[in-house]
Amino acid sequence: MRRRIASGTISPSEALLSCPSEVETMSVFRFLRGERRWGPARCRMVLTAVQLSEIKTIGSLTERQRSLVVAVLAETEPAKVIRREIRGLTSPARFWSVSA
């Protein structure tokens, strides 16, 4: 599952909402930690904000808890899309320049 998320085949939000058996027993902390640029401090901050324990498993999340975690992930996903678009450009500065 983590490889499919990393390759972009499935988004982390989709994995949480569908809750396949592969992620059912995984802790929310470990799932978030597997995301690119998500360190332990950021994961703890998010889990504290949505009032979840680090050892809470994805399969035991309520719909409300799952939707809160998905909302947090949704805020970070557009950055991934922008990074993918930038990879194809020769000069990222050209991409961000604002024409007057």
C-alpha positions as CSV (number, residue, x, y, z in Angstrom):
1,M,0.0,0.0,0.0
2,R,2.8,2.4,0.9
3,R,4.4,1.8,-2.5
4,R,1.1,2.5,-4.3
5,I,0.7,5.8,-2.4
6,A,4.3,6.8,-3.1
7,S,3.9,6.1,-6.8
8,G,0.7,8.1,-6.9
9,T,-1.5,5.1,-7.9
10,I,-3.7,5.9,-4.9
11,S,-3.8,9.0,-2.7
12,P,-3.4,8.7,1.1
13,S,-6.9,10.1,1.5
14,E,-8.4,7.4,-0.7
15,A,-6.5,4.8,1.3
16,L,-7.9,6.1,4.6
17,L,-11.5,6.3,3.3
18,S,-11.5,2.9,1.6
19,C,-9.6,1.3,4.5
20,P,-8.3,-1.8,2.7
21,S,-7.1,-4.7,4.8
22,E,-3.5,-3.7,4.2
23,V,-3.8,-0.5,6.2
24,E,-6.4,-1.6,8.7
25,T,-3.9,-2.7,11.3
26,M,-1.4,0.1,10.7
27,S,-1.3,2.9,13.3
28,V,-2.3,6.4,12.1
29,F,1.1,7.7,13.2
30,R,2.9,5.1,11.1
31,F,0.7,5.8,8.1
32,L,1.3,9.6,8.3
33,R,5.0,9.1,9.0
34,G,5.2,7.2,5.7
35,E,4.2,10.3,3.8
36,R,6.9,12.3,2.2
37,R,8.1,15.2,4.4
38,W,6.1,14.1,7.4
39,G,8.4,13.8,10.3
40,P,7.5,12.7,13.8
41,A,6.9,16.2,15.1
42,R,4.5,17.1,12.4
43,C,2.6,13.8,12.8
44,R,2.3,14.3,16.6
45,M,1.1,17.8,16.0
46,V,-1.6,16.7,13.6
47,L,-2.7,13.8,15.8
48,T,-2.9,16.1,18.8
49,A,-5.0,18.6,16.8
50,V,-7.5,15.8,15.9
51,Q,-7.3,14.3,19.4
52,L,-5.9,10.9,18.3
53,S,-3.4,8.6,20.0
54,E,-0.3,7.7,18.1
55,I,-1.1,4.0,18.5
56,K,-4.7,4.2,17.3
57,T,-5.1,1.9,14.3
58,I,-6.7,3.0,11.0
59,G,-9.3,0.2,11.2
60,S,-10.5,1.4,14.6
61,L,-11.1,5.0,13.5
62,T,-14.6,6.3,13.5
63,E,-16.0,8.1,10.4
64,R,-15.6,11.4,12.1
65,Q,-11.9,10.7,13.0
66,R,-11.2,9.4,9.6
67,S,-12.7,12.5,7.9
68,L,-10.6,14.8,10.2
69,V,-7.4,13.0,9.2
70,V,-8.4,13.1,5.5
71,A,-9.1,16.8,5.8
72,V,-5.6,17.4,7.2
73,L,-4.1,15.3,4.3
74,A,-6.1,17.1,1.7
75,E,-4.4,20.4,2.8
76,T,-1.0,18.9,2.0
77,E,-1.8,17.0,-1.3
78,P,-1.9,20.1,-3.6
79,A,1.8,20.7,-2.8
80,K,2.6,17.2,-4.3
81,V,0.8,18.1,-7.5
82,I,2.8,21.4,-7.8
83,R,6.1,19.6,-7.2
84,R,5.2,17.1,-10.0
85,E,4.5,20.0,-12.4
86,I,7.7,21.7,-11.5
87,R,9.8,18.6,-12.3
88,G,9.0,19.0,-16.0
89,L,10.2,22.6,-16.1
90,T,13.8,23.6,-16.8
91,S,13.7,26.5,-14.4
92,P,11.4,26.6,-11.4
93,A,12.0,30.3,-11.1
94,R,10.3,30.7,-14.5
95,F,7.3,28.8,-13.2
96,W,6.9,31.1,-10.2
97,S,7.6,34.4,-11.9
98,V,4.6,36.8,-12.0
99,S,4.1,38.9,-15.1
100,A,3.0,42.5,-14.5
